Amino acid sequence: MPEISTLLLLGLVGLLGGAAGGYQIRSKKLREEEARVSEKTRHELQEANSRSKELLFDAKNEALRIQEEAKKEEREKRVQLDKMEKRIETKEETLDKQLREAEKTKTELESKVVAVRSLKEEVQKLYEQQKGQLERVASLSKDEARELLLKKVEEEAKEDLIAQIRKTEKDLHDEAELRARSMIVDAIQKYAAETTMESTATIVNIPNDEMKGRIIGREGRNINTFEELTGIDVIVDDTPGSIVISGFDLVRRYVAKIALERLVEDGRIHPARIEEVVKKAKEEVTQLIRELGEKAAFEAGVVGLPVELLKLLGRLKFRTSYGQNVLKHSMEVAFLAASLATDLGADGALCRKAGLLHDIGKAMDHEIQMPHSLIGRDILKKFGLPRELVHCVEAHEGDCFAETIEAKIIQVANRISESRPGANKENLENFVKRLREIETVANSFEGVRKSYAVQAGRQVRVFVEPSVIDDLQAAKMVHRIAAQIEDQLQYQGEIKVDVIREIRVEDVAK
């Protein structure tokens, strides 16, 4: 037991000794670390003090530099201010001097104005005195003397003035005539189109002479049906390989030509087929008329026309005036009028449109008994076209006074086109007019369905409504028509009148 206690005591003493030694060692390390940190801190404080001194020195130097610059700038501005003050003082002295001179000049001018007024009063007094003396010497007032002088000068210069005026008028007239001729020639040269005459007959080629018999038909049934439906005279003669269709109406003749060519090509020729082909040809010609109107407007440079007006324009393709195709004539007038308007400074677009439409009334003159210029006026009014355009159309034949330069240009262009060599064949126009008059007389009777003047006006075929006109009335009508033609028309030779009354009964076998 005592040994164990001794061991424990020794162990405790050793432990305490170790702890005390460890404490001593740790205390020594702490003191060394504290000394090292203190030395480092002292060293950093010395460096910080050194940098602070350097910064303070730099700041002082910068402040001194800024101060020197500010003083230098202040000295420069002071010098500039001194210069400005000197300049201002110099200007003030100059202005004072000028002001003194201006005051002096003003005083002198006021003195001169007073002197001039005084002198003017003296001159006016002298003028009045001289005027009174002259009036007393001449026994005339001022107005009377002026009038006498002017009258004398006028009398002396009157003959010279008249001669000069006449010379000037003659020179102007000659120059205007020369310029007008030049403009007209230029306009004609710009539009040098060919002039062709319309014929009243068309030749249709056939493959063989046997076809002629089929066209005529049994007892002339086919040819009579064809002539009734088309209003065209078909001439089948000994000329090999051709048949002549004759008629003054170009629309009818064109329809007949198309229909006959198709019948010949098809080979089936009988009344029912003829009716079918003629009907289809008329429909195609109606469409062609619209296309012709659109094409003419496009080539003439006219846009914005209503469709119905274009159709009327296309009908002019199948209308002649003194042998001249009216649609070609209208296009020619449009080009000529536009060219003249350009040279004269007028409205070229208006003249172009008016030139194209100036004869639009001729598309309806066979239906309305009025001058074609007035018919055209009413047509354009119906379509709501401008008043200036309507006036150009109504005045182009002189039916009313031309109020505008554009209307006068249309008159001139129309005369140019009509007067060109080969453009006017009055005999043909009179012939066509006589044929229309014959048809008009026949159509005036009640019960007439349609009538056609054929054989160059030597025959008129009148088709009547069988439900209205019986055989006895037809026999009476033929004599009345012949008598009215003799009474109203002038012609050479004889005109044969045929009144045709046909009843056709049809049925369909099912």
HUZIWO-V905590 format. One record per residue. N is the residue number from 0. RES is the residue in three letters. NEAR is the number of other C-alpha atoms within 12 Angstrom. Layout:
n=N res=RES near=NEAR
n=N res=RES near=NEAR
This chain:
n=0 res=MET near=7
n=1 res=PRO near=8
n=2 res=GLU near=9
n=3 res=ILE near=10
n=4 res=SER near=11
n=5 res=THR near=12
n=6 res=LEU near=13
n=7 res=LEU near=14
n=8 res=LEU near=14
n=9 res=LEU near=14
n=10 res=GLY near=14
n=11 res=LEU near=14
n=12 res=VAL near=14
n=13 res=GLY near=14
n=14 res=LEU near=14
n=15 res=LEU near=14
n=16 res=GLY near=14
n=17 res=GLY near=14
n=18 res=ALA near=14
n=19 res=ALA near=14
n=20 res=GLY near=14
n=21 res=GLY near=14
n=22 res=TYR near=14
n=23 res=GLN near=14
n=24 res=ILE near=14
n=25 res=ARG near=14
n=26 res=SER near=14
n=27 res=LYS near=14
n=28 res=LYS near=14
n=29 res=LEU near=14
n=30 res=ARG near=14
n=31 res=GLU near=14
n=32 res=GLU near=14
n=33 res=GLU near=14
n=34 res=ALA near=14
n=35 res=ARG near=14
n=36 res=VAL near=14
n=37 res=SER near=14
n=38 res=GLU near=14
n=39 res=LYS near=14
n=40 res=THR near=14
n=41 res=ARG near=14
n=42 res=HIS near=14
n=43 res=GLU near=14
n=44 res=LEU near=14
n=45 res=GLN near=14
n=46 res=GLU near=14
n=47 res=ALA near=14
n=48 res=ASN near=14
n=49 res=SER near=14
n=50 res=ARG near=14
n=51 res=SER near=14
n=52 res=LYS near=14
n=53 res=GLU near=14
n=54 res=LEU near=14
n=55 res=LEU near=14
n=56 res=PHE near=14
n=57 res=ASP near=14
n=58 res=ALA near=14
n=59 res=LYS near=14
n=60 res=ASN near=14
n=61 res=GLU near=14
n=62 res=ALA near=14
n=63 res=LEU near=14
n=64 res=ARG near=14
n=65 res=ILE near=14
n=66 res=GLN near=14
n=67 res=GLU near=14
n=68 res=GLU near=14
n=69 res=ALA near=14
n=70 res=LYS near=14
n=71 res=LYS near=14
n=72 res=GLU near=14
n=73 res=GLU near=14
n=74 res=ARG near=14
n=75 res=GLU near=14
n=76 res=LYS near=14
n=77 res=ARG near=14
n=78 res=VAL near=14
n=79 res=GLN near=14
n=80 res=LEU near=14
n=81 res=ASP near=14
n=82 res=LYS near=14
n=83 res=MET near=14
n=84 res=GLU near=14
n=85 res=LYS near=14
n=86 res=ARG near=14
n=87 res=ILE near=14
n=88 res=GLU near=14
n=89 res=THR near=14
n=90 res=LYS near=15
n=91 res=GLU near=14
n=92 res=GLU near=14
n=93 res=THR near=14
n=94 res=LEU near=14
n=95 res=ASP near=14
n=96 res=LYS near=14
n=97 res=GLN near=14
n=98 res=LEU near=15
n=99 res=ARG near=14
n=100 res=GLU near=14
n=101 res=ALA near=14
n=102 res=GLU near=14
n=103 res=LYS near=14
n=104 res=THR near=14
n=105 res=LYS near=14
n=106 res=THR near=14
n=107 res=GLU near=14
n=108 res=LEU near=14
n=109 res=GLU near=14
n=110 res=SER near=14
n=111 res=LYS near=15
n=112 res=VAL near=14
n=113 res=VAL near=14
n=114 res=ALA near=14
n=115 res=VAL near=15
n=116 res=ARG near=14
n=117 res=SER near=14
n=118 res=LEU near=14
n=119 res=LYS near=15
n=120 res=GLU near=14
n=121 res=GLU near=14
n=122 res=VAL near=15
n=123 res=GLN near=15
n=124 res=LYS near=14
n=125 res=LEU near=14
n=126 res=TYR near=14
n=127 res=GLU near=15
n=128 res=GLN near=14
n=129 res=GLN near=15
n=130 res=LYS near=21
n=131 res=GLY near=17
n=132 res=GLN near=16
n=133 res=LEU near=16
n=134 res=GLU near=17
n=135 res=ARG near=13
n=136 res=VAL near=11
n=137 res=ALA near=14
n=138 res=SER near=14
n=139 res=LEU near=18
n=140 res=SER near=17
n=141 res=LYS near=19
n=142 res=ASP near=13
n=143 res=GLU near=14
n=144 res=ALA near=17
n=145 res=ARG near=13
n=146 res=GLU near=14
n=147 res=LEU near=16
n=148 res=LEU near=15
n=149 res=LEU near=15
n=150 res=LYS near=14
n=151 res=LYS near=13
n=152 res=VAL near=15
n=153 res=GLU near=15
n=154 res=GLU near=14
n=155 res=GLU near=13
n=156 res=ALA near=15
n=157 res=LYS near=15
n=158 res=GLU near=13
n=159 res=ASP near=14
n=160 res=LEU near=15
n=161 res=ILE near=15
n=162 res=ALA near=13
n=163 res=GLN near=14
n=164 res=ILE near=16
n=165 res=ARG near=14
n=166 res=LYS near=14
n=167 res=THR near=15
n=168 res=GLU near=15
n=169 res=LYS near=14
n=170 res=ASP near=14
n=171 res=LEU near=15
n=172 res=HIS near=15
n=173 res=ASP near=14
n=174 res=GLU near=14
n=175 res=ALA near=16
n=176 res=GLU near=15
n=177 res=LEU near=14
n=178 res=ARG near=17
n=179 res=ALA near=21
n=180 res=ARG near=18
n=181 res=SER near=18
n=182 res=MET near=27
n=183 res=ILE near=31
n=184 res=VAL near=21
n=185 res=ASP near=21
n=186 res=ALA near=31
n=187 res=ILE near=30
n=188 res=GLN near=18
n=189 res=LYS near=17
n=190 res=TYR near=28
n=191 res=ALA near=19
n=192 res=ALA near=21
n=193 res=GLU near=18
n=194 res=THR near=23
n=195 res=THR near=21
n=196 res=MET near=26
n=197 res=GLU near=30
n=198 res=SER near=29
n=199 res=THR near=32
n=200 res=ALA near=27
n=201 res=THR near=29
n=202 res=ILE near=28
n=203 res=VAL near=32
n=204 res=ASN near=25
n=205 res=ILE near=28
n=206 res=PRO near=18
n=207 res=ASN near=20
n=208 res=ASP near=20
n=209 res=GLU near=18
n=210 res=MET near=28
n=211 res=LYS near=33
n=212 res=GLY near=24
n=213 res=ARG near=26
n=214 res=ILE near=40
n=215 res=ILE near=29
n=216 res=GLY near=21
n=217 res=ARG near=16
n=218 res=GLU near=12
n=219 res=GLY near=19
n=220 res=ARG near=20
n=221 res=ASN near=29
n=222 res=ILE near=34
n=223 res=ASN near=28
n=224 res=THR near=34
n=225 res=PHE near=38
n=226 res=GLU near=41
n=227 res=GLU near=35
n=228 res=LEU near=36
n=229 res=THR near=39
n=230 res=GLY near=37
n=231 res=ILE near=42
n=232 res=ASP near=38
n=233 res=VAL near=36
n=234 res=ILE near=27
n=235 res=VAL near=27
n=236 res=ASP near=16
n=237 res=ASP near=14
n=238 res=THR near=16
n=239 res=PRO near=18
n=240 res=GLY near=19
n=241 res=SER near=26
n=242 res=ILE near=33
n=243 res=VAL near=30
n=244 res=ILE near=39
n=245 res=SER near=34
n=246 res=GLY near=40
n=247 res=PHE near=38
n=248 res=ASP near=40
n=249 res=LEU near=33
n=250 res=VAL near=32
n=251 res=ARG near=38
n=252 res=ARG near=39
n=253 res=TYR near=36
n=254 res=VAL near=37
n=255 res=ALA near=44
n=256 res=LYS near=37
n=257 res=ILE near=30
n=258 res=ALA near=37
n=259 res=LEU near=48
n=260 res=GLU near=31
n=261 res=ARG near=25
n=262 res=LEU near=35
n=263 res=VAL near=33
n=264 res=GLU near=19
n=265 res=ASP near=19
n=266 res=GLY near=22
n=267 res=ARG near=22
n=268 res=ILE near=32
n=269 res=HIS near=28
n=270 res=PRO near=27
n=271 res=ALA near=19
n=272 res=ARG near=24
n=273 res=ILE near=37
n=274 res=GLU near=27
n=275 res=GLU near=22
n=276 res=VAL near=32
n=277 res=VAL near=36
n=278 res=LYS near=22
n=279 res=LYS near=21
n=280 res=ALA near=29
n=281 res=LYS near=25
n=282 res=GLU near=18
n=283 res=GLU near=19
n=284 res=VAL near=29
n=285 res=THR near=26
n=286 res=GLN near=21
n=287 res=LEU near=26
n=288 res=ILE near=33
n=289 res=ARG near=27
n=290 res=GLU near=24
n=291 res=LEU near=28
n=292 res=GLY near=38
n=293 res=GLU near=31
n=294 res=LYS near=23
n=295 res=ALA near=36
n=296 res=ALA near=36
n=297 res=PHE near=20
n=298 res=GLU near=21
n=299 res=ALA near=31
n=300 res=GLY near=24
n=301 res=VAL near=28
n=302 res=VAL near=21
n=303 res=GLY near=16
n=304 res=LEU near=27
n=305 res=PRO near=21
n=306 res=VAL near=20
n=307 res=GLU near=23
n=308 res=LEU near=34
n=309 res=LEU near=36
n=310 res=LYS near=31
n=311 res=LEU near=40
n=312 res=LEU near=44
n=313 res=GLY near=38
n=314 res=ARG near=40
n=315 res=LEU near=39
n=316 res=LYS near=39
n=317 res=PHE near=37
n=318 res=ARG near=41
n=319 res=THR near=38
n=320 res=SER near=39
n=321 res=TYR near=27
n=322 res=GLY near=31
n=323 res=GLN near=34
n=324 res=ASN near=36
n=325 res=VAL near=42
n=326 res=LEU near=40
n=327 res=LYS near=42
n=328 res=HIS near=45
n=329 res=SER near=46
n=330 res=MET near=43
n=331 res=GLU near=46
n=332 res=VAL near=44
n=333 res=ALA near=46
n=334 res=PHE near=44
n=335 res=LEU near=43
n=336 res=ALA near=51
n=337 res=ALA near=41
n=338 res=SER near=36
n=339 res=LEU near=44
n=340 res=ALA near=35
n=341 res=THR near=23
n=342 res=ASP near=22
n=343 res=LEU near=23
n=344 res=GLY near=16
n=345 res=ALA near=22
n=346 res=ASP near=26
n=347 res=GLY near=29
n=348 res=ALA near=27
n=349 res=LEU near=38
n=350 res=CYS near=48
n=351 res=ARG near=40
n=352 res=LYS near=45
n=353 res=ALA near=52
n=354 res=GLY near=53
n=355 res=LEU near=50
n=356 res=LEU near=53
n=357 res=HIS near=48
n=358 res=ASP near=50
n=359 res=ILE near=43
n=360 res=GLY near=38
n=361 res=LYS near=37
n=362 res=ALA near=37
n=363 res=MET near=28
n=364 res=ASP near=28
n=365 res=HIS near=24
n=366 res=GLU near=18
n=367 res=ILE near=18
n=368 res=GLN near=16
n=369 res=MET near=18
n=370 res=PRO near=27
n=371 res=HIS near=30
n=372 res=SER near=34
n=373 res=LEU near=31
n=374 res=ILE near=30
n=375 res=GLY near=39
n=376 res=ARG near=37
n=377 res=ASP near=26
n=378 res=ILE near=33
n=379 res=LEU near=35
n=380 res=LYS near=20
n=381 res=LYS near=16
n=382 res=PHE near=21
n=383 res=GLY near=16
n=384 res=LEU near=25
n=385 res=PRO near=18
n=386 res=ARG near=21
n=387 res=GLU near=28
n=388 res=LEU near=38
n=389 res=VAL near=40
n=390 res=HIS near=38
n=391 res=CYS near=46
n=392 res=VAL near=53
n=393 res=GLU near=39
n=394 res=ALA near=36
n=395 res=HIS near=43
n=396 res=GLU near=30
n=397 res=GLY near=23
n=398 res=ASP near=21
n=399 res=CYS near=21
n=400 res=PHE near=17
n=401 res=ALA near=24
n=402 res=GLU near=22
n=403 res=THR near=25
n=404 res=ILE near=27
n=405 res=GLU near=38
n=406 res=ALA near=41
n=407 res=LYS near=32
n=408 res=ILE near=45
n=409 res=ILE near=50
n=410 res=GLN near=38
n=411 res=VAL near=36
n=412 res=ALA near=42
n=413 res=ASN near=40
n=414 res=ARG near=26
n=415 res=ILE near=32
n=416 res=SER near=38
n=417 res=GLU near=29
n=418 res=SER near=20
n=419 res=ARG near=24
n=420 res=PRO near=16
n=421 res=GLY near=19
n=422 res=ALA near=30
n=423 res=ASN near=27
n=424 res=LYS near=25
n=425 res=GLU near=19
n=426 res=ASN near=15
n=427 res=LEU near=24
n=428 res=GLU near=27
n=429 res=ASN near=22
n=430 res=PHE near=31
n=431 res=VAL near=31
n=432 res=LYS near=29
n=433 res=ARG near=29
n=434 res=LEU near=35
n=435 res=ARG near=29
n=436 res=GLU near=30
n=437 res=ILE near=39
n=438 res=GLU near=39
n=439 res=THR near=29
n=440 res=VAL near=33
n=441 res=ALA near=38
n=442 res=ASN near=29
n=443 res=SER near=22
n=444 res=PHE near=29
n=445 res=GLU near=20
n=446 res=GLY near=24
n=447 res=VAL near=31
n=448 res=ARG near=26
n=449 res=LYS near=28
n=450 res=SER near=36
n=451 res=TYR near=43
n=452 res=ALA near=41
n=453 res=VAL near=39
n=454 res=GLN near=28
n=455 res=ALA near=35
n=456 res=GLY near=35
n=457 res=ARG near=26
n=458 res=GLN near=28
n=459 res=VAL near=40
n=460 res=ARG near=39
n=461 res=VAL near=41
n=462 res=PHE near=36
n=463 res=VAL near=33
n=464 res=GLU near=24
n=465 res=PRO near=21
n=466 res=SER near=16
n=467 res=VAL near=19
n=468 res=ILE near=26
n=469 res=ASP near=20
n=470 res=ASP near=19
n=471 res=LEU near=14
n=472 res=GLN near=24
n=473 res=ALA near=29
n=474 res=ALA near=20
n=475 res=LYS near=18
n=476 res=MET near=31
n=477 res=VAL near=31
n=478 res=HIS near=20
n=479 res=ARG near=22
n=480 res=ILE near=35
n=481 res=ALA near=30
n=482 res=ALA near=19
n=483 res=GLN near=24
n=484 res=ILE near=31
n=485 res=GLU near=21
n=486 res=ASP near=13
n=487 res=GLN near=16
n=488 res=LEU near=24
n=489 res=GLN near=19
n=490 res=TYR near=20
n=491 res=GLN near=12
n=492 res=GLY near=11
n=493 res=GLU near=17
n=494 res=ILE near=29
n=495 res=LYS near=25
n=496 res=VAL near=35
n=497 res=ASP near=28
n=498 res=VAL near=38
n=499 res=ILE near=30
n=500 res=ARG near=28
n=501 res=GLU near=21
n=502 res=ILE near=15
n=503 res=ARG near=12
n=504 res=VAL near=7
n=505 res=GLU near=7
n=506 res=ASP near=6
n=507 res=VAL near=5
n=508 res=ALA near=4
n=509 res=LYS near=3
